[in-house]
Amino acid sequence: MARCFDIGQTAPDFTATAIVNGNPNNPPEEISLSQYRGQWVVLFFYGSNFTFV
Amino acid sequence: MMNTEVIAISTDSIYSHKIFMLSSPSGRQINFPLVSDRTGEISRNYGVLNENEYFAWRGAFIIDPEGKIRAYLVNPQPVGRNIDEILRIIAALQFVQGKDIGAPAGWVPGMPGIPVGWDYVGCY
């Protein structure tokens, strides 16, 4: 699987729909990774809601 | 504290995310952005898309304030992440920033760093 980056390179930007602020009753918003410039970010991927580990 | 934003992302639909946050014990604790990568494009760009089953592997990426990837760790499916290690790496990166020191194996906040550079070649 090819990653298009290496350590020290710019993280691939994205714009996607998200539930922000931990409130699922608010409509989702579009967020971009680049809007978090100026902060450290931990971007973590996981497989599927409602599963186990 | 460490000026760090956490963002979670999976290939689940945004609708699934809503119900997950309303109904699941772990989902109810989420107070950071939860992104839907429905097309798998983001997961693919980060090299964590399982193309056969279309879900993302358990990858965590540490990105600095300039948008650079500083570290990443991909866990096996049955093994959850160690959040302490992720935070430790960020603390270490912040600790050594702008200084000629390194954070040796086992470094945790509060420990000194080790001096690096030509004068220290062969000292460790």
Backbone of each chain as ProteinMPNN parsed JSONL, in Angstrom:
{"seq_chain_A": "MARCFDIGQTAPDFTATAIVNGNPNNPPEEISLSQYRGQWVVLFFYGSNFTFV", "coords_chain_A": {"N_chain_A": [[0.868, -1.197, 0.0], [0.692, 2.138, -0.874], [1.999, 4.92, 0.693], [1.648, 8.403, 0.324], [3.695, 9.961, 1.424], [6.492, 10.731, 3.558], [8.237, 10.456, 6.696], [8.443, 13.651, 8.106], [7.484, 14.958, 5.913], [4.809, 16.867, 4.378], [1.65, 16.306, 5.756], [-0.965, 14.603, 4.063], [-3.508, 16.712, 2.989], [-6.99, 17.044, 3.759], [-10.513, 17.416, 3.19], [-13.466, 16.906, 4.818], [-16.603, 15.457, 5.923], [-17.667, 15.833, 9.254], [-18.526, 15.035, 12.645], [-18.333, 17.448, 14.933], [-16.925, 18.773, 18.007], [-18.005, 16.889, 19.734], [-20.782, 16.659, 19.859], [-23.402, 14.936, 18.829], [-25.938, 15.731, 18.15], [-25.855, 18.103, 16.895], [-25.763, 19.32, 13.518], [-23.536, 17.784, 11.116], [-20.266, 19.032, 10.139], [-18.103, 20.407, 7.616], [-14.737, 19.754, 7.756], [-11.257, 20.586, 7.543], [-7.958, 19.232, 7.429], [-5.945, 21.112, 7.277], [-6.896, 23.316, 8.633], [-6.084, 23.033, 11.185], [-3.505, 23.813, 11.434], [-0.823, 25.086, 13.306], [-1.359, 23.83, 15.595], [-0.518, 20.785, 17.318], [-1.457, 17.644, 15.98], [-3.162, 14.633, 16.494], [-3.989, 12.232, 14.377], [-6.13, 9.717, 14.14], [-6.914, 6.599, 12.763], [-9.51, 4.193, 12.546], [-11.169, 0.979, 12.393], [-14.034, 0.288, 12.386], [-17.162, 1.513, 13.496], [-18.949, 0.348, 16.396], [-17.595, -2.022, 16.715], [-14.952, -3.867, 18.294], [-12.14, -3.961, 19.801]], "CA_chain_A": [[0.0, 0.0, 0.0], [1.628, 3.253, -1.021], [1.698, 6.188, 1.34], [2.275, 9.446, -0.486], [4.476, 10.871, 2.244], [7.445, 10.083, 4.443], [8.41, 11.237, 7.922], [8.951, 14.996, 7.851], [6.792, 15.585, 4.784], [3.504, 17.425, 4.705], [0.563, 15.335, 5.833], [-1.977, 14.855, 3.024], [-4.649, 17.469, 3.476], [-8.293, 16.525, 3.362], [-11.723, 18.11, 3.638], [-14.455, 15.847, 4.924], [-17.702, 15.683, 6.85], [-17.347, 15.345, 10.59], [-19.267, 15.519, 13.806], [-17.313, 18.172, 15.692], [-17.331, 19.184, 19.349], [-18.583, 15.822, 20.537], [-22.237, 16.732, 20.003], [-23.997, 14.323, 17.637], [-27.229, 16.329, 17.819], [-25.609, 19.203, 15.96], [-25.477, 18.818, 12.175], [-22.11, 17.653, 10.854], [-19.623, 20.139, 9.443], [-16.931, 20.076, 6.813], [-13.485, 20.239, 8.34], [-10.033, 20.292, 6.797], [-6.778, 19.062, 8.276], [-5.132, 22.332, 7.25], [-7.376, 24.331, 9.568], [-5.455, 22.785, 12.48], [-2.129, 24.304, 11.456], [-0.572, 25.857, 14.523], [-1.506, 22.886, 16.699], [-0.175, 19.389, 17.061], [-2.649, 16.851, 15.697], [-3.089, 13.171, 16.416], [-5.034, 11.77, 13.475], [-6.122, 8.269, 14.26], [-7.836, 5.828, 11.961], [-9.954, 2.944, 13.134], [-11.839, 0.181, 11.376], [-15.483, 0.318, 12.249], [-17.998, 1.73, 14.679], [-19.696, -0.78, 16.968], [-16.792, -3.239, 16.883], [-14.494, -4.344, 19.586], [-10.955, -3.373, 20.432]], "C_chain_A": [[0.89, 1.227, 0.0], [1.152, 4.46, -0.228], [2.325, 7.269, 0.484], [2.999, 10.451, 0.389], [5.528, 10.044, 2.967], [7.523, 10.946, 5.695], [9.002, 12.589, 7.552], [8.295, 15.689, 6.67], [5.408, 16.057, 5.206], [2.443, 16.333, 4.704], [-0.462, 15.641, 4.745], [-3.171, 15.599, 3.599], [-5.936, 16.762, 3.073], [-9.366, 17.472, 3.86], [-12.81, 17.064, 3.674], [-15.508, 16.215, 5.954], [-17.367, 15.087, 8.202], [-18.377, 15.825, 11.599], [-18.215, 16.146, 14.716], [-17.825, 18.435, 17.105], [-18.074, 18.134, 20.145], [-20.079, 15.884, 20.708], [-22.922, 16.18, 18.762], [-25.365, 14.893, 17.286], [-27.082, 17.561, 16.945], [-25.316, 18.629, 14.587], [-23.973, 18.723, 11.945], [-21.579, 18.854, 10.08], [-18.49, 19.609, 8.588], [-15.705, 20.602, 7.533], [-12.327, 19.832, 7.441], [-8.898, 20.099, 7.774], [-5.997, 20.367, 8.369], [-5.646, 23.403, 8.203], [-6.774, 24.152, 10.954], [-3.989, 23.154, 12.503], [-1.959, 25.217, 12.668], [-0.758, 25.005, 15.762], [-0.876, 21.562, 16.304], [-1.493, 18.64, 16.83], [-2.304, 15.375, 15.808], [-4.278, 12.738, 15.578], [-5.073, 10.256, 13.594], [-7.272, 7.613, 13.522], [-8.267, 4.591, 12.752], [-10.885, 2.258, 12.144], [-13.331, 0.418, 11.265], [-16.145, 0.652, 13.575], [-18.627, 0.424, 15.129], [-18.904, -2.077, 17.032], [-16.005, -3.158, 18.178], [-13.316, -3.598, 20.186], [-11.003, -1.855, 20.328]], "O_chain_A": [[1.784, 1.321, 0.841], [0.049, 4.962, -0.441], [3.426, 7.081, -0.036], [2.935, 11.654, 0.138], [5.465, 8.814, 2.986], [6.946, 12.032, 5.749], [9.953, 12.663, 6.773], [8.52, 16.878, 6.444], [4.907, 15.684, 6.267], [2.352, 15.539, 3.768], [-0.798, 16.805, 4.523], [-3.772, 15.163, 4.581], [-5.943, 15.964, 2.136], [-9.166, 18.226, 4.813], [-13.06, 16.397, 2.67], [-15.34, 17.145, 6.743], [-16.848, 13.975, 8.291], [-19.008, 16.869, 11.431], [-17.318, 15.461, 15.209], [-19.024, 18.331, 17.365], [-18.717, 18.462, 21.142], [-20.618, 15.237, 21.605], [-23.017, 16.872, 17.749], [-25.906, 14.574, 16.227], [-28.046, 18.017, 16.329], [-24.693, 17.573, 14.48], [-23.212, 19.501, 12.519], [-22.337, 19.593, 9.451], [-17.985, 18.508, 8.806], [-15.648, 21.781, 7.883], [-12.412, 18.865, 6.684], [-8.871, 20.728, 8.832], [-5.448, 20.69, 9.423], [-4.899, 24.318, 8.55], [-6.932, 25.02, 11.813], [-3.289, 22.853, 13.47], [-2.84, 26.011, 13.001], [-0.365, 25.404, 16.858], [-0.719, 21.256, 15.122], [-2.517, 18.977, 17.424], [-1.286, 14.921, 15.285], [-5.428, 12.857, 16.001], [-4.128, 9.583, 13.184], [-8.431, 8.012, 13.639], [-7.49, 4.024, 13.52], [-11.337, 2.871, 11.177], [-13.841, 0.714, 10.185], [-15.754, 0.154, 14.63], [-18.813, -0.494, 14.331], [-19.46, -3.123, 17.364], [-16.395, -2.417, 19.081], [-13.501, -2.692, 21.0], [-10.093, -1.174, 20.801]]}, "seq_chain_B": "MMNTEVIAISTDSIYSHKIFMLSSPSGRQINFPLVSDRTGEISRNYGVLNENEYFAWRGAFIIDPEGKIRAYLVNPQPVGRNIDEILRIIAALQFVQGKDIGAPAGWVPGMPGIPVGWDYVGCY", "coords_chain_B": {"N_chain_B": [[-3.023, 21.915, 27.135], [-0.826, 20.29, 25.884], [-1.217, 21.562, 23.554], [-2.592, 20.079, 21.587], [-4.618, 18.628, 19.135], [-7.025, 16.109, 18.779], [-8.088, 13.935, 16.267], [-10.453, 11.755, 15.026], [-11.045, 9.097, 12.673], [-12.844, 7.159, 10.319], [-14.035, 4.753, 7.851], [-16.702, 4.645, 8.131], [-20.11, 5.783, 7.601], [-21.354, 9.168, 7.964], [-23.727, 9.092, 9.265], [-23.692, 6.717, 10.636], [-21.713, 7.472, 12.423], [-23.097, 9.353, 13.952], [-25.04, 7.821, 15.345], [-23.341, 6.063, 16.627], [-22.05, 7.816, 18.399], [-24.18, 8.489, 19.968], [-25.114, 6.147, 21.079], [-23.183, 4.16, 21.813], [-21.053, 3.042, 24.478], [-18.3, 3.805, 24.322], [-18.468, 5.6, 22.234], [-19.979, 7.669, 23.288], [-18.225, 9.095, 24.781], [-16.753, 10.661, 23.141], [-15.205, 13.636, 22.439], [-14.056, 15.08, 20.434], [-13.315, 15.902, 16.983], [-14.998, 13.708, 14.74], [-14.478, 12.06, 11.923], [-15.867, 11.236, 8.736], [-14.76, 9.069, 6.395], [-15.927, 8.221, 3.886], [-15.497, 7.542, 1.192], [-13.073, 6.369, 1.304], [-10.818, 7.615, 0.434], [-9.153, 9.284, 1.962], [-8.081, 7.5, 3.85], [-6.736, 5.84, 2.077], [-4.799, 7.622, 1.064], [-3.251, 7.903, 3.322], [-2.207, 5.474, 3.508], [-3.499, 3.415, 4.868], [-5.744, 2.031, 4.082], [-7.681, -0.849, 3.919], [-8.05, -2.493, 1.137], [-9.56, -4.65, 0.386], [-11.703, -5.035, 2.171], [-12.501, -2.541, 2.721], [-12.143, -0.969, 5.054], [-10.392, 1.071, 7.495], [-7.052, 0.493, 8.578], [-5.59, 0.354, 11.881], [-4.251, 3.034, 12.317], [-2.186, 5.612, 13.688], [-1.326, 8.97, 13.409], [1.081, 11.413, 13.958], [1.101, 14.804, 13.755], [2.728, 17.835, 13.154], [2.675, 21.399, 14.198], [3.283, 22.691, 11.809], [2.163, 21.148, 9.949], [3.522, 18.849, 9.248], [4.22, 15.367, 9.009], [5.33, 13.678, 11.761], [5.564, 11.281, 13.078], [4.361, 7.88, 12.874], [2.209, 5.171, 13.683], [1.098, 1.967, 13.244], [-1.265, -0.18, 14.371], [-1.885, -3.699, 15.032], [-5.033, -5.343, 14.257], [-6.355, -6.672, 16.5], [-5.243, -5.337, 18.643], [-5.316, -2.7, 20.787], [-4.479, 0.827, 20.808], [-1.691, 2.404, 22.512], [-2.152, 5.026, 24.287], [-0.551, 6.515, 25.965], [1.983, 6.235, 24.851], [1.745, 7.628, 22.454], [1.268, 10.232, 23.397], [3.663, 10.543, 24.771], [5.55, 10.625, 22.724], [4.843, 13.021, 21.447], [5.326, 14.812, 23.553], [8.081, 14.446, 23.797], [9.003, 15.346, 21.3], [8.3, 18.027, 21.477], [9.892, 18.703, 23.601], [12.565, 18.432, 22.668], [12.664, 20.262, 20.704], [14.245, 22.782, 18.883], [16.554, 22.587, 20.305], [19.849, 21.203, 20.908], [19.514, 18.455, 21.636], [18.647, 15.029, 22.377], [15.97, 12.681, 22.851], [16.376, 9.93, 24.636], [15.933, 6.287, 24.393], [13.162, 5.18, 26.221], [12.72, 7.598, 27.371], [10.891, 9.833, 29.395], [8.64, 12.524, 30.226], [10.214, 14.945, 32.298], [12.611, 13.719, 32.574], [16.088, 14.389, 31.811], [17.325, 15.417, 28.563], [19.625, 13.99, 26.135], [22.824, 15.21, 25.19], [23.565, 15.905, 21.779], [25.453, 15.64, 18.71], [28.578, 16.424, 16.979], [30.682, 16.329, 18.856], [29.842, 14.347, 20.529], [29.892, 11.956, 19.301], [30.193, 8.493, 19.463], [30.01, 8.451, 22.198], [27.879, 7.206, 23.365]], "CA_chain_B": [[-1.837, 21.352, 27.802], [0.236, 20.125, 24.898], [-1.661, 22.192, 22.311], [-2.779, 18.962, 20.662], [-5.982, 18.283, 18.732], [-7.199, 14.715, 18.38], [-9.114, 13.751, 15.242], [-10.686, 10.34, 14.735], [-11.558, 8.947, 11.313], [-13.065, 5.804, 9.825], [-14.795, 4.786, 6.603], [-18.135, 4.644, 8.427], [-20.861, 6.955, 7.146], [-21.571, 10.186, 8.988], [-24.946, 8.664, 9.978], [-23.197, 5.735, 11.594], [-21.015, 8.219, 13.473], [-24.074, 9.986, 14.852], [-25.623, 6.812, 16.228], [-22.242, 5.565, 17.459], [-21.804, 8.772, 19.473], [-25.348, 8.545, 20.842], [-25.528, 4.877, 21.682], [-22.14, 3.257, 22.305], [-20.322, 3.574, 25.638], [-17.085, 4.527, 23.929], [-18.863, 6.716, 21.37], [-20.524, 8.781, 24.083], [-17.122, 9.85, 25.393], [-15.978, 11.36, 22.115], [-15.366, 15.088, 22.466], [-13.157, 15.611, 19.409], [-13.945, 15.673, 15.679], [-15.106, 12.338, 14.245], [-14.566, 12.278, 10.482], [-16.318, 10.134, 7.896], [-13.994, 8.901, 5.154], [-16.81, 7.257, 3.222], [-14.956, 7.087, -0.091], [-11.803, 5.689, 1.531], [-9.713, 8.345, -0.201], [-8.203, 9.76, 2.974], [-7.395, 6.306, 4.359], [-5.809, 5.398, 1.029], [-3.677, 8.569, 1.01], [-2.402, 7.688, 4.481], [-1.652, 4.125, 3.425], [-4.112, 2.519, 5.843], [-7.014, 1.475, 3.619], [-7.787, -2.259, 3.553], [-8.784, -2.396, -0.123], [-10.494, -5.768, 0.201], [-12.911, -4.91, 2.981], [-12.829, -1.112, 2.736], [-12.064, -0.246, 6.316], [-9.037, 1.573, 7.741], [-6.242, -0.131, 9.609], [-5.525, 1.125, 13.113], [-3.064, 3.886, 12.232], [-2.191, 6.913, 14.356], [-0.332, 9.843, 12.779], [1.378, 12.604, 14.745], [1.322, 15.883, 12.797], [3.176, 19.009, 13.934], [1.937, 22.63, 13.866], [3.521, 23.091, 10.414], [1.486, 20.2, 9.057], [4.412, 17.754, 8.836], [4.083, 14.097, 9.717], [6.537, 13.444, 12.544], [5.625, 9.868, 13.462], [3.11, 7.152, 12.747], [2.228, 3.835, 14.275], [-0.081, 1.219, 12.798], [-1.443, -1.334, 15.259], [-2.671, -4.829, 14.541], [-6.461, -5.16, 14.548], [-6.827, -7.03, 17.842], [-4.46, -4.687, 19.693], [-5.609, -1.274, 20.879], [-3.333, 1.718, 20.877], [-1.209, 2.874, 23.799], [-2.228, 6.484, 24.205], [0.607, 7.075, 26.669], [3.131, 6.297, 23.943], [1.508, 8.718, 21.508], [1.506, 11.481, 24.116], [5.084, 10.611, 25.095], [6.282, 11.055, 21.526], [4.588, 14.45, 21.246], [6.057, 15.537, 24.603], [9.509, 14.384, 23.484], [9.251, 16.227, 20.161], [8.238, 19.395, 21.968], [11.017, 18.877, 24.516], [13.845, 18.575, 21.978], [12.549, 21.263, 19.644], [15.089, 23.975, 18.961], [17.738, 22.359, 21.155], [20.725, 20.125, 20.424], [19.416, 17.295, 22.522], [17.772, 13.967, 21.93], [15.232, 11.967, 23.898], [16.812, 8.541, 24.442], [14.946, 5.229, 24.604], [12.618, 5.174, 27.569], [12.544, 8.959, 27.899], [9.565, 10.309, 29.748], [8.741, 13.919, 30.685], [10.89, 15.088, 33.582], [13.999, 13.279, 32.416], [16.876, 15.257, 30.931], [17.667, 14.879, 27.268], [21.058, 13.728, 26.014], [23.395, 16.097, 24.17], [23.913, 15.258, 20.514], [26.349, 16.466, 17.909], [29.861, 15.843, 16.618], [31.489, 16.074, 20.049], [29.317, 13.228, 21.298], [29.996, 10.724, 18.511], [30.872, 7.413, 20.168], [29.885, 8.553, 23.654], [26.713, 6.494, 23.883]], "C_chain_B": [[-0.693, 21.22, 26.818], [-0.185, 20.708, 23.555], [-1.914, 21.144, 21.233], [-4.252, 18.712, 20.406], [-6.008, 16.809, 18.335], [-8.306, 14.66, 17.337], [-9.228, 12.268, 14.951], [-11.322, 10.213, 13.363], [-11.733, 7.477, 10.971], [-13.845, 5.917, 8.52], [-16.298, 4.655, 6.858], [-18.806, 5.892, 7.883], [-21.038, 7.933, 8.301], [-22.803, 9.824, 9.82], [-24.581, 7.628, 11.036], [-22.479, 6.425, 12.746], [-22.006, 8.829, 14.452], [-24.614, 8.957, 15.845], [-24.563, 6.212, 17.147], [-22.012, 6.493, 18.654], [-22.974, 8.844, 20.439], [-25.517, 7.269, 21.658], [-24.416, 4.023, 22.273], [-21.389, 3.87, 23.479], [-19.065, 4.335, 25.245], [-17.441, 5.737, 23.074], [-19.329, 7.925, 22.16], [-19.436, 9.624, 24.704], [-16.357, 10.706, 24.396], [-16.245, 12.853, 22.175], [-14.381, 15.76, 21.527], [-13.803, 15.307, 18.057], [-13.894, 14.199, 15.266], [-15.445, 12.42, 12.761], [-15.044, 11.028, 9.771], [-15.527, 10.116, 6.593], [-14.717, 7.87, 4.302], [-16.217, 6.699, 1.93], [-13.637, 6.329, 0.09], [-10.608, 6.449, 0.999], [-8.67, 8.791, 0.82], [-7.405, 8.582, 3.521], [-6.369, 5.808, 3.356], [-4.594, 6.315, 0.967], [-2.721, 8.392, 2.178], [-1.877, 6.262, 4.536], [-2.275, 3.148, 4.392], [-5.439, 1.928, 5.371], [-6.863, -0.006, 3.288], [-8.664, -2.315, 2.307], [-9.797, -3.523, -0.31], [-11.8, -5.531, 0.941], [-13.312, -3.462, 3.225], [-12.995, -0.526, 4.129], [-10.616, 0.187, 6.525], [-8.342, 0.731, 8.799], [-6.072, 0.855, 10.762], [-4.265, 1.985, 13.162], [-3.231, 5.191, 12.982], [-1.047, 7.733, 13.788], [-0.16, 11.087, 13.628], [1.833, 13.693, 13.786], [1.659, 17.143, 13.571], [2.451, 20.28, 13.489], [2.203, 23.166, 12.456], [2.884, 22.123, 9.426], [2.355, 19.05, 8.597], [4.13, 16.513, 9.678], [5.391, 13.814, 10.451], [6.687, 11.981, 12.938], [4.314, 9.209, 13.082], [3.309, 5.735, 13.244], [0.952, 3.148, 13.826], [-0.177, -0.045, 13.627], [-2.119, -2.491, 14.557], [-4.134, -4.671, 14.98], [-6.865, -5.546, 15.959], [-6.17, -6.251, 18.978], [-4.725, -3.194, 19.694], [-4.344, -0.457, 21.021], [-2.957, 2.023, 22.325], [-1.16, 4.4, 23.724], [-1.026, 7.136, 24.881], [1.794, 7.216, 25.731], [2.966, 7.436, 22.945], [1.776, 10.064, 22.174], [2.987, 11.668, 24.447], [5.903, 11.106, 23.905], [6.084, 12.542, 21.285], [5.36, 15.263, 22.289], [7.552, 15.568, 24.297], [9.854, 15.31, 22.322], [9.229, 17.687, 20.598], [9.449, 19.7, 22.846], [12.322, 19.144, 23.764], [13.837, 19.706, 20.96], [13.466, 22.447, 19.888], [16.325, 23.794, 19.824], [18.577, 21.25, 20.536], [20.707, 18.972, 21.404], [18.52, 16.265, 21.876], [17.05, 13.369, 23.127], [15.567, 10.497, 23.735], [15.684, 7.554, 24.693], [14.462, 5.27, 26.045], [12.425, 6.564, 28.159], [11.097, 9.197, 28.246], [9.722, 11.741, 30.247], [9.322, 13.985, 32.093], [12.329, 14.634, 33.51], [14.77, 14.304, 31.609], [17.018, 14.615, 29.556], [19.149, 14.557, 27.245], [21.633, 14.662, 24.95], [23.771, 15.299, 22.932], [24.869, 16.175, 19.76], [27.715, 15.805, 17.773], [30.702, 15.469, 17.842], [31.063, 14.813, 20.788], [29.323, 11.93, 20.519], [30.78, 9.694, 19.309], [30.73, 7.441, 21.678], [28.777, 7.689, 24.24], [26.801, 5.009, 23.549]], "O_chain_B": [[0.295, 21.949, 26.902], [0.415, 20.392, 22.528], [-1.491, 21.315, 20.089], [-5.043, 18.597, 21.342], [-5.114, 16.329, 17.638], [-9.355, 15.28, 17.514], [-8.233, 11.601, 14.666], [-12.052, 11.103, 12.927], [-10.88, 6.65, 11.292], [-14.264, 7.003, 8.122], [-17.081, 4.564, 5.912], [-18.167, 6.931, 7.719], [-20.89, 7.568, 9.467], [-22.895, 10.227, 10.979], [-25.08, 7.652, 12.161], [-22.612, 6.022, 13.901], [-21.769, 8.819, 15.659], [-24.639, 9.206, 17.05], [-24.844, 5.89, 18.301], [-21.805, 6.032, 19.777], [-22.798, 9.215, 21.6], [-26.003, 7.305, 22.788], [-24.685, 3.221, 23.167], [-21.115, 5.07, 23.487], [-18.799, 5.407, 25.789], [-16.796, 6.78, 23.172], [-19.105, 9.066, 21.757], [-19.69, 10.756, 25.114], [-15.413, 11.402, 24.771], [-17.379, 13.292, 21.985], [-13.924, 16.873, 21.786], [-14.752, 14.525, 17.998], [-12.87, 13.534, 15.426], [-16.554, 12.801, 12.387], [-14.685, 9.909, 10.139], [-15.619, 11.043, 5.788], [-14.194, 6.789, 4.031], [-16.409, 5.526, 1.609], [-13.137, 5.717, -0.855], [-9.481, 5.966, 1.106], [-7.466, 8.693, 0.581], [-6.183, 8.663, 3.641], [-5.268, 5.402, 3.73], [-3.469, 5.835, 0.83], [-1.531, 8.685, 2.064], [-1.19, 5.879, 5.483], [-1.653, 2.138, 4.719], [-6.186, 1.379, 6.181], [-6.019, -0.381, 2.474], [-9.885, -2.199, 2.404], [-10.764, -3.384, -1.059], [-12.879, -5.793, 0.408], [-14.332, -3.187, 3.856], [-13.87, 0.308, 4.363], [-9.718, -0.272, 5.819], [-8.951, 0.312, 9.782], [-6.373, 2.041, 10.629], [-3.34, 1.718, 13.929], [-4.292, 5.813, 12.925], [0.08, 7.247, 13.694], [-1.14, 11.745, 13.98], [2.832, 13.531, 13.085], [0.97, 17.492, 14.529], [1.696, 20.253, 12.517], [1.445, 23.998, 11.957], [3.047, 22.262, 8.214], [1.99, 18.337, 7.662], [3.845, 16.592, 10.873], [6.446, 13.72, 9.823], [7.803, 11.493, 13.113], [3.282, 9.872, 12.976], [4.41, 5.186, 13.227], [-0.144, 3.678, 14.005], [0.72, -0.886, 13.594], [-2.851, -2.289, 13.589], [-4.434, -3.964, 15.941], [-7.648, -4.826, 16.579], [-6.492, -6.47, 20.146], [-4.404, -2.497, 18.731], [-3.273, -0.988, 21.316], [-3.779, 1.918, 23.235], [-0.23, 4.977, 23.16], [-0.539, 8.175, 24.435], [2.531, 8.199, 25.802], [3.93, 8.13, 22.625], [2.429, 10.932, 21.595], [3.507, 12.783, 24.413], [6.828, 11.903, 24.061], [7.034, 13.252, 20.958], [5.974, 16.277, 21.959], [8.213, 16.585, 24.508], [10.883, 15.985, 22.352], [10.044, 18.488, 20.142], [9.967, 20.816, 22.836], [13.105, 19.997, 24.181], [14.881, 20.066, 20.415], [13.463, 23.04, 20.967], [17.067, 24.75, 20.05], [18.08, 20.455, 19.738], [21.742, 18.565, 21.933], [17.746, 16.562, 20.966], [17.473, 13.535, 24.271], [15.093, 9.865, 22.792], [14.606, 7.935, 25.15], [15.26, 5.382, 26.976], [12.015, 6.7, 29.312], [10.19, 8.821, 27.503], [10.816, 12.137, 30.649], [8.972, 13.189, 32.965], [13.174, 15.092, 34.279], [14.179, 15.023, 30.803], [16.849, 13.404, 29.41], [19.859, 14.817, 28.217], [21.0, 14.884, 23.917], [24.237, 14.164, 23.026], [25.063, 17.334, 20.128], [27.978, 14.763, 18.374], [31.351, 14.424, 17.863], [31.828, 14.269, 21.584], [28.824, 10.912, 20.999], [31.886, 9.967, 19.777], [31.257, 6.571, 22.372], [28.729, 7.46, 25.449], [25.906, 4.242, 23.905]]}, "name": "protein", "num_of_chains": 2, "seq": "MARCFDIGQTAPDFTATAIVNGNPNNPPEEISLSQYRGQWVVLFFYGSNFTFVMMNTEVIAISTDSIYSHKIFMLSSPSGRQINFPLVSDRTGEISRNYGVLNENEYFAWRGAFIIDPEGKIRAYLVNPQPVGRNIDEILRIIAALQFVQGKDIGAPAGWVPGMPGIPVGWDYVGCY"}
